[in-house]
């Protein structure tokens, strides 16, 4: 944003739980001072405060919703329904999100616009060879390497992927797993890794920006999410030509076209993940054909 000469402003509000009454007045003051003509917000809290502020300032609001409703909350459904009447457009990233907004928020289809998520192809590229990318991560050329990138939150389903790694080891298939990302589940995931004796196989990399280099090091990208809209990181992995194993949530099945461009499994099922990975790894050339077709 800074490179595009777009000013960034940080309010440092919402640092406590519950509704923060300071946010809407602060946004209204900013709207009027900067003579803003339209508010476009992303994700629940920004959509809540942004729409309230836009309505008070007398300007239109557009919101973007990025996730299906894995655990719809009654109070959020009521708020979204009420605020939708004062929303110029609701942008969603997949047909699955559109269905959830109609079903749970009771929003008219005429207000919803489906714009499928897209990614910057340059972020999936790497100048490194596979060997070089692995060397930087302390991996060897002939290891089987799985990878997953995303916030360490329950939604992302990492525990099922770690449990799948233990199942694979019992079957005599030893692979390495790279987990890139940070979040509230880190300590729980570290404890799970230790309890399963996977310390030498699972590597928590923390937050990374070198996605292209990580993709280059992987044999297979795994997305074990419990719910999603349309995963940007999965699309990035596909753009890098990496074979994808993903849970059939959100827009995944639509993008992978009934497993033509990747492999899908049920969400929240470690055994199904292990089965599909064990099917994929011994046949990497065929799996890579699917990845390249994508």
C-alpha positions as CSV (number, residue, x, y, z in Angstrom):
1,X,0.0,0.0,0.0
2,X,2.8,2.4,0.9
3,X,4.5,1.7,-2.4
4,X,1.2,2.7,-4.2
5,X,1.2,6.0,-2.2
6,X,-1.9,5.0,-0.3
7,X,-1.7,6.4,3.3
8,X,-2.0,3.9,6.1
9,X,-3.6,5.0,9.4
10,X,-3.7,2.9,12.6
11,X,-6.2,3.6,15.3
12,X,-4.9,1.2,18.0
13,X,-8.4,0.5,19.2
14,X,-10.3,-2.7,19.7
15,X,-7.7,-3.9,22.2
16,X,-10.3,-5.4,24.5
17,X,-13.2,-7.8,24.1
18,X,-16.7,-6.6,23.3
19,X,-17.9,-3.7,21.2
20,X,-15.6,-0.7,21.2
21,X,-17.6,2.4,21.2
22,X,-14.6,4.5,20.2
23,X,-14.3,3.0,16.8
24,X,-17.3,4.3,14.9
25,X,-16.7,8.0,16.0
26,X,-13.1,7.7,15.0
27,X,-14.0,6.3,11.6
28,X,-16.7,8.9,11.0
29,X,-14.2,11.7,11.8
30,X,-11.7,10.2,9.4
31,X,-14.4,9.8,6.6
32,X,-15.3,13.5,7.0
33,X,-11.8,14.8,7.3
34,X,-10.5,12.9,4.3
35,X,-13.7,13.4,2.3
36,X,-14.1,9.7,1.7
37,X,-16.9,8.7,-0.7
38,X,-17.2,5.0,-0.1
39,X,-16.1,2.5,2.7
40,X,-14.9,-0.9,1.6
41,X,-14.2,-3.3,4.5
42,X,-13.1,-6.9,4.9
43,X,-13.9,-9.5,7.6
44,X,-16.5,-9.4,10.3
45,X,-15.4,-6.7,12.7
46,X,-14.2,-4.3,10.0
47,X,-17.6,-4.9,8.2
48,X,-19.4,-4.2,11.4
49,X,-17.7,-0.9,12.3
50,X,-17.2,0.2,8.7
51,X,-20.9,-0.1,7.9
52,X,-22.0,1.7,11.0
53,X,-19.6,4.5,10.4
54,X,-20.5,4.8,6.7
55,X,-24.2,5.0,7.6
56,X,-23.6,7.7,10.1
57,X,-21.5,9.6,7.7
58,X,-24.1,9.2,4.9
59,X,-21.9,7.4,2.4
60,X,-22.3,3.9,0.8
61,X,-20.5,0.8,2.2
62,X,-19.3,-2.3,0.4
63,X,-18.1,-5.3,2.4
64,X,-16.1,-8.4,1.5
65,X,-16.7,-11.8,3.2
66,X,-13.8,-14.3,2.8
67,X,-15.0,-17.3,4.8
68,X,-17.9,-19.7,4.8
69,X,-19.8,-19.8,8.1
70,X,-18.1,-22.7,9.9
71,X,-19.7,-21.8,13.3
72,X,-22.5,-19.2,12.6
73,X,-23.3,-17.1,15.7
74,X,-26.9,-15.9,16.3
75,X,-25.9,-12.4,17.2
76,X,-23.7,-12.0,14.2
77,X,-26.4,-13.3,11.9
78,X,-28.9,-10.7,13.2
79,X,-26.3,-7.9,12.9
80,X,-25.4,-8.9,9.4
81,X,-29.0,-9.1,8.4
82,X,-29.8,-5.7,9.8
83,X,-26.6,-4.0,8.3
84,X,-27.2,-5.7,4.9
85,X,-30.1,-3.3,4.4
86,X,-27.6,-0.5,4.5
87,X,-25.0,-2.1,2.3
88,X,-24.5,-1.2,-1.3
89,X,-22.9,-4.6,-2.2
90,X,-21.6,-7.7,-0.5
91,X,-18.6,-9.3,-2.2
92,X,-17.9,-12.9,-1.6
93,X,-15.1,-15.1,-2.9
94,X,-17.0,-18.2,-3.8
95,X,-20.4,-19.7,-4.4
96,X,-20.2,-21.5,-1.0
97,X,-19.8,-18.2,0.8
98,X,-22.7,-16.7,-1.2
99,X,-25.0,-19.6,-0.1
100,X,-24.0,-19.1,3.5
101,X,-24.7,-15.4,3.4
102,X,-28.1,-16.0,1.9
103,X,-28.9,-18.9,4.3
104,X,-27.7,-17.6,7.6
105,X,-27.9,-13.8,7.2
106,X,-31.1,-13.9,5.1
107,X,-29.6,-11.4,2.6
108,X,-31.2,-10.9,-0.8
109,X,-29.2,-12.5,-3.7
110,X,-29.4,-9.2,-5.5
111,X,-27.1,-7.6,-3.0
112,X,-24.4,-10.3,-3.3
113,X,-21.7,-10.3,-5.9
114,X,-19.4,-13.4,-6.4
115,X,-15.8,-12.4,-7.3
116,X,-13.6,-15.5,-7.1
117,X,-10.4,-15.0,-5.1
118,X,-7.2,-14.5,-7.2
119,X,-3.5,-14.4,-6.4
120,X,-0.4,-12.6,-7.5
121,X,1.5,-15.2,-9.6
122,X,4.8,-13.6,-8.7
123,X,4.4,-14.6,-5.1
124,X,4.4,-18.2,-6.1
125,X,7.6,-18.0,-8.2
126,X,11.1,-18.9,-7.0
127,X,14.5,-18.4,-8.5
128,X,15.9,-21.3,-6.4
129,X,16.2,-24.9,-7.5
130,X,14.4,-27.5,-5.5
131,X,17.8,-28.5,-4.0
132,X,18.7,-24.9,-3.1
133,X,15.2,-24.3,-1.6
134,X,15.5,-27.4,0.6
135,X,19.1,-26.7,1.7
136,X,17.9,-23.3,3.1
137,X,15.4,-25.3,5.2
138,X,17.9,-27.9,6.3
139,X,16.2,-30.6,4.1
140,X,17.9,-33.1,1.8
141,X,17.2,-33.7,-1.8
142,X,15.5,-37.1,-1.5
143,X,13.3,-36.5,1.5
144,X,9.5,-36.5,1.0
145,X,8.4,-33.0,2.0
146,X,4.8,-31.9,2.8
147,X,3.9,-28.3,3.5
148,X,1.1,-26.3,4.8
149,X,0.9,-22.5,5.1
150,X,-1.7,-20.6,7.2
151,X,-2.6,-19.1,10.6
152,X,-2.2,-21.5,13.5
153,X,-5.8,-21.4,14.4
154,X,-8.4,-24.2,14.9
155,X,-10.1,-23.3,11.7
156,X,-7.0,-24.4,9.7
157,X,-7.2,-28.0,11.0
158,X,-3.4,-28.5,11.5
159,X,-4.0,-31.0,14.3
160,X,-5.5,-33.4,11.8
161,X,-2.5,-33.1,9.5
162,X,-0.1,-33.7,12.3
163,X,-2.2,-36.8,13.4
164,X,-2.0,-37.9,9.7
165,X,1.8,-37.7,9.9
166,X,1.8,-40.2,12.8
167,X,-0.5,-42.5,10.9
168,X,1.8,-42.4,7.8
169,X,4.8,-43.2,10.0
170,X,3.0,-46.3,11.3
171,X,2.6,-47.4,7.7
172,X,6.4,-47.0,7.2
173,X,6.1,-43.8,5.2
174,X,8.4,-41.2,6.8
175,X,8.0,-37.6,5.5
176,X,8.8,-34.1,6.7
177,X,6.1,-31.5,7.3
178,X,6.7,-27.8,7.1
179,X,4.1,-25.7,8.9
180,X,4.4,-22.0,8.1
181,X,2.4,-19.5,10.1
182,X,1.7,-18.2,13.6
183,X,-1.4,-18.2,15.8
184,X,-3.1,-19.1,19.1
185,X,-2.8,-22.8,18.4
186,X,1.0,-22.9,18.3
187,X,1.6,-24.2,21.8
188,X,-1.1,-26.8,21.5
189,X,0.3,-28.0,18.1
190,X,3.9,-28.2,19.6
191,X,2.5,-30.3,22.4
192,X,0.7,-32.6,20.0
193,X,3.9,-33.0,17.9
194,X,5.8,-33.9,21.1
195,X,3.2,-36.4,22.3
196,X,3.3,-38.2,19.0
197,X,7.1,-38.2,18.8
198,X,7.2,-36.2,15.6
199,X,9.8,-33.6,16.6
200,X,12.2,-34.8,13.9
201,X,9.5,-34.7,11.2
202,X,7.4,-31.6,11.9
203,X,8.9,-28.2,11.6
204,X,7.0,-25.1,12.7
205,X,8.6,-22.3,10.7
206,X,6.7,-19.3,12.1
207,X,5.6,-16.4,9.8
208,X,7.2,-16.5,6.4
209,X,7.1,-14.2,3.4
210,X,9.2,-16.4,1.0
211,X,6.2,-18.4,-0.2
212,X,7.6,-19.2,-3.6
213,X,10.8,-20.7,-2.1
214,X,8.7,-22.8,0.4
215,X,6.5,-24.1,-2.5
216,X,9.7,-25.0,-4.4
217,X,10.9,-27.1,-1.5
218,X,7.6,-29.1,-1.2
219,X,6.6,-32.3,-2.9
220,X,2.9,-31.8,-1.9
221,X,1.0,-28.9,-0.4
222,X,-1.7,-29.9,2.1
223,X,-4.6,-27.7,3.2
224,X,-6.5,-29.4,6.1
225,X,-8.9,-26.6,6.9
226,X,-12.2,-27.2,8.6
227,X,-13.8,-24.3,6.8
228,X,-12.7,-21.8,4.2
229,X,-14.1,-19.4,1.6
230,X,-11.6,-20.0,-1.2
231,X,-8.1,-20.4,0.1
232,X,-5.6,-17.9,-1.3
233,X,-2.6,-20.0,-0.2
234,X,-4.1,-23.1,-1.9
235,X,-4.4,-21.1,-5.1
236,X,-0.8,-19.9,-4.7
237,X,0.4,-23.5,-4.3
238,X,-1.5,-24.4,-7.5
239,X,0.1,-21.5,-9.3
240,X,3.5,-22.8,-8.2
241,X,2.6,-26.2,-9.8
242,X,2.7,-28.0,-6.5
243,X,0.3,-31.0,-6.1
244,X,-2.4,-30.1,-3.7
245,X,-4.3,-32.3,-1.1
246,X,-7.1,-30.3,0.4
247,X,-10.2,-30.7,2.5
248,X,-13.4,-30.3,0.4
249,X,-14.5,-27.1,2.1
250,X,-15.7,-23.8,0.7
251,X,-14.7,-23.4,-3.0
252,X,-12.1,-26.1,-3.0
253,X,-14.0,-28.7,-4.9
254,X,-15.1,-26.1,-7.4
255,X,-11.5,-25.1,-8.1
256,X,-10.0,-28.6,-8.1
257,X,-12.8,-29.7,-10.5
258,X,-13.7,-33.0,-8.9
259,X,-10.1,-33.9,-8.3
260,X,-9.0,-33.1,-11.9
261,X,-6.4,-30.6,-10.6
262,X,-5.7,-31.9,-7.1
263,X,-6.9,-34.3,-4.4
264,X,-9.8,-33.7,-1.9
265,X,-10.6,-35.3,1.4
266,X,-13.3,-34.8,4.0
267,X,-12.6,-32.2,6.7
268,X,-11.6,-33.2,10.2
269,X,-10.5,-36.7,9.2
270,X,-6.8,-37.5,9.9
271,X,-7.2,-41.0,8.5
272,X,-8.6,-39.7,5.2
273,X,-5.7,-37.2,5.0
274,X,-3.2,-40.0,5.6
275,X,-4.8,-42.2,2.9
276,X,-4.7,-39.5,0.3
277,X,-1.2,-38.4,1.0
278,X,0.0,-42.1,1.0
279,X,-1.7,-42.4,-2.4
280,X,-0.1,-39.3,-3.7
281,X,3.5,-39.5,-2.5
282,X,4.5,-42.8,-4.2
283,X,3.1,-41.4,-7.5
284,X,4.6,-37.9,-7.5
285,X,5.0,-37.7,-11.2
286,X,1.3,-38.3,-11.8
287,X,0.4,-35.9,-8.9
288,X,2.7,-33.3,-10.4
289,X,0.9,-33.6,-13.7
290,X,-2.3,-32.6,-11.9
291,X,-0.5,-29.7,-10.3
292,X,0.9,-28.5,-13.6
293,X,-2.5,-28.7,-15.3
294,X,-3.9,-26.4,-12.7
